[in-house]
């Protein structure tokens, strides 16, 4: 049984390294994309509010722009959730290797 545990730890180590690299790539991707998406969301909301104030768009059209902004806002948030799941998986592998 002890031999199987040692073999499992040896096999889990490269998997943990790959998961760590994937986590770093996700963090890098989310960092850059969140800046772009948050600027896009700000633009959507600014256009929606100003077009409603100046009477260029109806309330329904402004609401569509706001919903598009909320959808664009949620993309980096979902990515952060995926990154958190990857981090939990990596920590579980790390704890298994240390034990």
WORA-V595222 format. One record per helix or strand. SS is the DSSP state (H for helix, E for strand). FROM is the first residue (numbers start at 1). TO is the last residue. Records with the same first field share a line. If there is no record, write none. Layout:
SS=FROM-TO ; FROM-TO
This chain:
H=2-53 ; 59-98
